[in-house]
Amino acid sequence: MAVSSNDPIERFFRSGLKLAHLRILVSLAELGQVTRVAVAFHVSQPAISKQIAEIEDALNVQIVRRLGNAVELTGIGRVLVEHGRAVLRHIELARRDVSALAAGTGGHVRVGAVVTIPEPIIANAVQLFMRRAPAASFSFVEATLDRLIKLLDDGGLDIALGRNHLAGVGMRLRQESLHRESFVFVVGASHPLGNLERMICWDDLRPYRWIAPLRGSPAFMTLAETLSAHEIVLESIAVESSSLALNIALIKSGDFVAILPLSVARSHMVRGSMRVLPLPPLGALGEVVAYWRTDSTVPAVSLFNECLKEAAADLFNEQSHAASA
């Protein structure tokens, strides 16, 4: 059935809705007070109240309830905020794309990463970069962190991605945390511990062989300390490996227990080839850090750094939504 042109909601979305409305509602949801929103927008409180009243008059519905100095969004207000966030994000993406294309960014960016970096961060960053800088090119290598840092120092890389902050790099390198996620305990879908109905405790891990990080690595030390706290000695190590591809293949086909980044484990769990054990994750391992030379002035490198940050933020939001679902 066609919607009447006299319907206030129809009129509002066809011609009355402004970006300023969405920005104010999203800020109101985040800040909770009209006065705080006014400060954030550098306007008076009555100006913000007028905008809110304008939306309510146009829709002929209430979108906020006033609770003393604070405000609470109604159900309709929350829907507007949810969709408003998505609209504003797409507009920001369009701004970034247009700015990068207008600047005509070109050049070649060389990126390296350790094998445990979540694949979506790199893949999505590359897609963003190639869209915004079609005249640029990109190359990628995987290696250990010490090798990547040497390549950075020697000028063979522009950006490296690792799992921990480095001490002693002085003024030659910058480093910035992009993403944090937990490492979780995993088994293959056919593993005896893979029964989704079964309760799992630490003692259940004792009989099984492990795929472990390389001895001496921060990941190995954290895993060993965690197990030791539950009186489990990491003795029955069948494989020590820093190869994510090899570890995943072995987990799927064997009777091993291992740890993987949450984003990696979840993707295989969704496909039905892996189970995440209901044990506390190893949160201390979950950082992704970008490193680059302080003397880098190539615009394409700066652009790729921005794409990495955006891809990491998207992955964080995706994981947050999945965890709350």
Summary of the structure (lengths in Angstrom):
residues: 325
radius of gyration: 25.0
end to end distance: 33.6
largest distance: 74.7
contacts: 966
relative contact order: 0.13
helix: 50%
strand: 21%
